[in-house]
Amino acid sequence: MKKPNITVIGSLNMDMTVETNVLPKPGETIFGEKFIYAPGGKGNNQAVSISRLGADVNFIGCVGDDANGNMLKENLIKENISTEHITTISNIETGTALITLKKEENNIIVIKGANNHLSPEIIEQKEDVIRESDYLLIQLEIPLQTVEVIIKIANKVNTPVILNPAPATTLSSEIIDKVALITPNEHEIDKLFLKKSGEEKNAYDIMLSFPEKIIMTKGKEGVFYVNKQKKLINIPAYPIKSVDTTGAGDSFNAGLTVKLSEGENLQRSLEYAVIVGAFSTKKVGAQSSLPYKNDVERVII
């Protein structure tokens, strides 16, 4: 089997995670249990997960000219990911995420930093990289104008795009039409579609309008999509003891992209992605918990 060649375009953040037993009230100071300083960002997490699942990965993104930016690039190299197409932005800080973790729940604040400087002009210089990719995986932690240009170029060179729409925002019909798959969670699908018209629609109605395009993740209930026969399909969550859900969506998207790049059909690719996503919740942290190909294949019968 040919090794997949996947390009990830997206965010590079340094994650600062605090573990706590209780969340502070406004104006209250509490003691945390643990502090973790580690590479993150949705694009970064997805790229690392894809590499660990056995694919070749190119990364297109931006970092600042600071220590965090250097650390993030060094980490990607360690994970066998090409950093040739990462642009360093002068006098700008690298993206940062502040994460508060209480048991299985997390709250996240993202400071875009250099991620907000990934411009259409940078993307236009990467057409050859996009053309040579089996799949393109993107998110919404970069400017929406840049996302539109990425999709336009990918369509021009016939590279399928998977859009993980997080953080969620209303998408144009042009974006929806031109991507191969959109992978919102149950909360993101509301922001993406429910308020686009005057009428209220539930998630099923929305997926019914886009068969085999919208893949909705719903935590412990698993994954939902509508097939071409207009039937709602549910792929159950993989049973596992969860410690930290940070990065679970990123690893799910990575698993889905890898299997589709290998030529697998949508149903089987989603079944694989559900297992990958579940395995990423076994440890605290986004990247420290991302599974390797062998970990996942041990449980696939």
N, C-alpha and C positions, 0 to 999 in steps of 0.2 A: 504494500500500500504506500502511495506517495505521501510524504510528510507534508501536512498542511502548511501553507504560507499565509499568515494572517497579519493584517495591520490594525493596530489599535490607535485611535486618535482621541486624545482626551486629557484628563487632568492628572497632575502630579502634585501630591500634597505630602507634607509631613504631619502625621497623626500624633496628637497628644491626648492620651486616654487616661482618665481618672476612674478607678473603680471605687464605688461607694456603696454603703448599705442603705443610705437614705439620701434623698435629693434635698438640697437646701431650699428653704423658703426665702422669699425676697428679703434681702438685708441680713440673712443669717449666714454665719460662718460655721462650717463643720469640718471634721477630719475625714480625709479619704483613706482608702485601704491600700491603694497601689497606684503608681504612675508609670505609664508605658509611653516611650517615645519611639515611633516606628514609621517606616514608609507607608504611604497610603495615597488616597485619591482614587476615584472610581476607575479612571483609565489605567492608572498604575496597577491597581489590584487585578483588574481584568487581564492585563498583559502578563503579569506574573503567573496568574492561574493558567492561562493558555499555554505558557511555556512549560509549566510543570506537568501539563497534560500531554506534552509531546509534540507541540507544533513549533514551527519557526515563527518568530514574532518581530515585527518592526514597530517602533513606537514613534508617533508624531505628536509633539507637545512642546511646552515651554516651561523653563524654570528661571528663577532669579539668579543674579550673580552673587550668591551667598553660600554659606556652609551647607544649608539644607539642600540647595540645588545640587551641589557636588555629591552629597551623600545619596540623594535619590538616583543620580546617574550611575554611581558606583554600585548601588544595589541592583539596578537593572542589568548591568554587565554581569554581576555575580549570578543572576538568574537567567543568563544566556539570551538576553534581549538586546537587539541592536539599538544603540543610542545615537546613531549617525544623524537621525532626523529630529533630534531635540534641539530647540533653539534657546540660547541663554539671553535673557532680557536684562540689559544694564539698568542699574539703579532701581530695581523692582524686587520685592521679596518673593520668595517661592511660596506657592499656595500652602495653606495650613488648615487643619481640621481639629477642632476642639471637641472631644468626645467624653460624655459622662456615661458610665456604664453601671447600671444597678441590676444585678442578677442577669436575666436574659434580655432586659430592655436597654435601649441606648438613646441618647439625645445627641445630635451632632450640629455644630455650627461650623460652616466652611468660610474661610477667607480666601477669595479667588487668587489674589496676587498675580503672579506671572501667567496663570491659566487664562486670565482675561485678555492676554496679549497674543493669543494664538489667532492670528488674523487670516482673512481670506487670501491675502497676498502670500503668506507663508504656505498655505495649502496649495495654491496654484503652482508652486514650485515642486510639489510632491506628486504630480500626476503619474509619473512613471512608477513610483512606489505603489500607488493605488491600483494601477493597471496590472501589476504583477502579482497582486494579492488574490487569494482564493475567496476571502471574505474580508469585510471591513466592519469593525465593531466600534461604535461611537456612543457618547453619552451627552448630557446637557450641562456639564460643569465648565463648558467653554462657551464663547459667544454664539448666540443663535444664528447670527448672520454667517458665521464661519461654518456652522453645521449645515446650513443651506448650500453653501459652496461645496462642501465635502460631498454631499449627496448628488449635486449636479455633476461634479467631475466623475464620481463613481458610476453614475448612470451612463455618462459619455463613454467610459472605457469598459462598461459591462461587468463591473465588480459589485456583487450583491452586498447590501448594507443591513446590518442589524443595529437598530437604535434602542438603547436602554434609556428611556426618557426620564432621567433623574438628575437633578431635581425637576419636578414636573412643571410644565408650562403649556399653554394652549399651542397646538401645532397647526401649521397651515395645511390645507388639503394637498398642496404640492409635495410637502415633506412626506405626508402619510402615503400618498400614491407611489412615491418613488423608492421608498425603502422596502426591503424584502420582508422584514419582521420588526414589530414594535413590542417591547417586553416590559409593560408597566406592572407595578404591584397593585393591590386592590385600592389603595388610596390615590395613587398617581393616575389611574384611569379616569377618576372623577374630574381631576383638573385638566386632563388632556381632551376629554370629549363631552362630558355631561353638560357643560355650559356653552357649547358652541351654537346651540339653537335655543329657541324659546321653550321647547318641550323637554321634560325630564325623561331620561332613559336610564335603564339599569345596565349593569355591565354586560349581561347577556345580549341585550338589544344592540349594544355597541359592537360586540364581537361578531354578532350575526351579520352586521353590515360589512365586516372585513374578515371573511373566512380565511383561516390559516395565515393571518397576518398579525393579529393581536394575540399575544401570549400573556395572560394575566397570572402573576404569582400571588398566592394567598397564604403564605406562612404555613401553618400546620395543616391546612386543608389541601395543600399541594398546588398544582398548576391547572389552569383552565384555558381552553381555546375552542373555537368552532371549526369543524372540518368542512370540506367542500360539499358534503351532503347536508350541511346546516345543522349538524348534531353537536351538542355541547359535550366536549370530552374533558374528563378530569383525570389527571395523573396524580395519584396520592403522594403525599410527602413521604420521604424515606424515614422510617422510625429510627431515631437516634437521640441520645441524651444531649441536649443543647446547653452550651455554656455561655456563648456570646454570638449573637446573630450579625455582628458587624462584618460586612464583606460577603454575606451569604448570597445576596443578589448579584454581586460581581462575579462570584465563582459560578453561579448558575448560568449567567450569560456567557462566561468563558466556556463552560462545558457544552452548551448549546452550539456555540460557534465552531468549536473544534469538531464535533461530530458531523455537523452539516458540511464542513470543509472536507471531511473524509468521504463525503458522498452518501451519508446515512439519511434516511427519511426523517420527516419532522417528528413523528411519534417516538421513534427510537432515540432520536437526538434529545428530546425532552425528557425521556425516562433517564437517560444518562445524566443530563444536566441537573435533575432533581437530586440524584445521589451526590454529585459533586457539591451542590449547594449545601446539602445536609452535612457532609463531612467537614465543611468549613466552619461549622458552628461548634466543633468539639473543643476548641481552645479559645482563649482570650486573644483578641487582636485580629486585624484584617488579614495581613499577609502571613503572619506566623501560623495561621490555621489552614491555609490553602493546601488542599491535598495534592499529592503526586499521582501520576497515571496509574502506577502499580497499586496505590491505596484503593482507588476506585474499582479497578478491574478485579480485585480480590472478592468483591461482593456481587459482581455481575455473573449471573448464571447463564 
